[in-house]
Amino acid sequence: MKRLDKSEIIFKVISYALLTIFALACLYPFIYILVNSISSKEASAAASIYIWPDAFNIAAYQYAFEQKRFWLAYCNSFFVTIYGTLVSMLVAICGAYALSKKRLMFGRGFNFMLVFTMWFNAGMIPTYQNFVRFGVQNIYMFIVALGFNAFNIILLRNYFSSISSEIEEAATIDGATEFQILTKVYVPMSKSSIVTVAMFYAVARWNGYLWAQMLLTEDDYPLTVYIRRTIETTITQMEDDPSIASNYNFSTFSLRYAFIVCSIIPIIVIYPKLQKYFAAGVNVGGVKE
């Protein structure tokens, strides 16, 4: 085994030290939020907790879990994320497959229009008016209306274009239809890119706030909108009226942090399982030879 010279050792030590500092800097906000969500009311309100809680206090989580609206919003977020991702992936896979074919009539025009939507858009007010006119005011229409993303389709299109045409020709000779070629050849060979794009859609759906707040009714609010509304009502009342805050064994900061922790748990659980597909999918689908 070749021994490292002095300069290489110094370089590795500095590199690992910088990477460790960077990793800790990225991780610390999550630690801060977690320890403050389970700290005592006084310590959390005084912002005196940084690394370790002074006392184990889960009153903020108990309050959140007792709210029926919280669980309704949680279920709405799962519903929008799961079914919204499925609808978006159906559109993305079918669109990317068609646009990746040179034999597609007016293919260049369709590809240009797809890319054009990434450069220019009508703006928030015209888009909102279109949503309202098309009846996008319930959770089902909301899933369909936001089921399109040009960037994700381009990622899949580039990957589909990189698949050898000889494979498709062989499948055609064997009598495969277009649908069979897509489902039996392209989709299995594009697992990494498909999982990557699905994760993009899922994270965007889970964290979506703006259009959900503007279009949906209270019963259809996802978790992000519910948290914002709770901050605007319950937490604001606790901050403005000390007599109300005295009825609870937690501070407003603990409640905020408890909501944040609850909202990021699904992403933290799922992301490590899909990380291996994420790197491969972006590297392969992001560049077209």
Secondary structure by P-SEA (a helix, b strand, c coil): cccccaaaaaaaaaaaaaaaaaaaaaaaaaaaaaaaaaccaaaaaacccccccccccaaaaaaaaacaaaaaaaaaaaaaaaaaaaaaaaaaaaaaaaaacccccaaaaaaaaaaaaacccccaaaaaaaaaaaccccaaaaaaaacccaaaaaaaaaaaaaccaaaaaaaaaacccaaaaaaccccccaaaaaaaaaaaaaaaaaacccccccccccccccaaaaaaaaaacaaaaaaacaaaaaaccccaaaaaaaaaaaaaaaaaaccccaaaaaaaaaaaccccc
